[in-house]
């Protein structure tokens, strides 16, 4: 699998943005569900035992605690990565600068054109076209090619 520098940069940038977003959402969810648990605990504590609103509060409290636990686990998983990214604040900025440089380089490469540069000695032989397409085999058999090694011994 081959990936271009631009694609790699964009993937890294998107991954970092998604990590920050997920971490912030998980923190907000953990706080929300923590507050919800506190409210439900207070409701259970202060409502009389036979109060009609008390019914179902224990189930809601259980659901809220489970959601809070999942959010806290997500925060815990992302915490080290987010701390690293916050310590290196310029990383995202440098990635965007690199992306600009890559775009400039791609623009230059797209405008680049190549032309054949051939030594004068070989120019005629490369441009030469044979009028007769049939080439005799005897012309190639008369060429002797010796293999030589560093010691000068012919094989």
C-alpha positions in Angstrom: 0.0 0.0 0.0 1.5 3.3 -1.1 0.4 6.5 0.5 1.3 10.0 -0.7 2.8 12.6 1.7 -0.3 14.7 1.4 -2.6 11.9 2.3 -0.4 10.9 5.2 -0.4 14.4 6.5 -4.2 14.8 6.1 -4.8 11.4 7.9 -2.6 12.4 10.8 -4.3 15.8 11.1 -7.7 14.2 10.9 -6.8 11.6 13.5 -5.5 14.2 15.9 -8.6 16.3 15.5 -10.8 13.2 16.0 -8.8 12.3 19.2 -9.3 15.7 20.7 -13.0 15.7 19.8 -13.6 12.2 21.2 -11.7 13.1 24.4 -13.7 16.4 24.9 -17.0 14.6 24.2 -16.2 11.8 26.7 -15.2 14.4 29.4 -18.5 16.2 28.8 -20.5 13.0 28.9 -18.7 11.9 32.1 -19.5 15.2 33.8 -23.1 15.1 32.6 -23.7 11.6 33.8 -21.9 12.2 37.1 -24.3 15.2 37.7 -27.2 13.0 36.7 -26.1 10.3 39.2 -25.8 12.9 41.9 -29.3 14.2 41.2 -30.8 10.7 41.2 -29.1 9.8 44.4 -30.5 13.0 46.0 -33.9 12.2 44.7 -33.7 8.7 46.2 -32.4 10.0 49.4 -35.0 12.8 50.0 -38.2 11.3 48.5 -40.4 9.3 50.9 -40.4 5.6 50.4 -44.0 5.5 49.1 -43.7 8.5 46.8 -44.8 7.6 43.2 -41.8 9.4 41.5 -39.4 7.1 43.4 -40.5 4.2 41.1 -37.9 3.6 38.4 -35.2 5.9 39.9 -33.0 2.9 40.8 -33.0 1.7 37.1 -32.2 5.2 35.8 -29.4 5.5 38.4 -27.9 2.2 37.2 -28.1 3.3 33.5 -26.6 6.7 34.3 -23.7 5.0 36.2 -23.0 2.7 33.4 -22.9 5.5 30.9 -20.6 7.5 33.2 -18.3 4.5 33.5 -18.0 4.1 29.7 -17.3 7.8 29.4 -14.6 7.7 32.1 -13.0 4.7 30.4 -12.8 6.6 27.2 -11.3 9.6 28.9 -8.8 7.2 30.6 -7.8 5.7 27.3 -7.3 9.0 25.5 -5.7 10.9 28.4 -2.0 10.0 27.7 -2.3 10.8 24.0 -4.0 14.1 24.7 -1.4 15.0 27.2 1.4 14.2 24.7 -0.3 16.4 22.0 -0.8 19.2 24.5 2.9 19.1 25.5 3.8 19.4 21.8 1.4 22.3 21.0 3.3 23.2 17.8 2.8 19.7 16.3 -0.5 20.5 14.6 0.7 23.9 13.5 3.8 22.3 11.9 1.7 19.7 10.2 -0.4 22.4 8.5 2.8 24.2 7.5 4.1 20.9 6.0 0.8 20.4 4.2 1.3 23.9 2.6 4.8 23.0 1.6 3.6 19.7 0.1 1.0 21.5 -1.9 3.6 24.0 -3.2 5.9 21.1 -4.2 3.0 19.3 -5.9 2.3 22.4 -7.9 5.9 22.8 -9.0 6.1 19.1 -9.9 2.9 19.4 -12.0 4.4 22.2 -14.0 7.7 20.5 -14.5 8.4 19.2 -18.0 11.2 17.0 -19.2 13.0 17.0 -22.4 15.4 14.5 -23.8 19.0 15.3 -23.4 21.3 13.1 -25.3 25.0 13.3 -25.9 25.9 14.4 -29.4 27.7 11.1 -30.1 24.6 9.1 -29.5 22.1 11.6 -31.0 22.5 10.3 -34.5 22.3 6.7 -33.6 19.1 7.2 -31.5 17.4 9.2 -34.3 18.6 6.8 -37.0 15.8 4.7 -38.4 16.6 1.7 -40.5 14.9 1.7 -43.9 15.1 -2.1 -43.9 13.4 -3.6 -40.9 15.0 -7.0 -41.5 18.2 -7.3 -39.7 20.5 -10.1 -40.5 21.3 -12.5 -37.7 24.9 -12.7 -38.9 25.5 -9.1 -37.9 24.9 -10.0 -34.3 26.8 -13.3 -34.2 30.0 -11.6 -35.3 30.1 -9.4 -32.1 32.2 -11.0 -29.4 31.5 -10.1 -25.9 34.0 -11.2 -23.3 33.2 -11.2 -19.6 36.0 -9.9 -17.5 36.5 -10.0 -13.8 38.6 -7.8 -11.7 41.6 -10.0 -12.0 41.6 -9.5 -15.7 40.9 -13.1 -16.5 38.5 -13.7 -19.4 35.8 -16.3 -18.8 
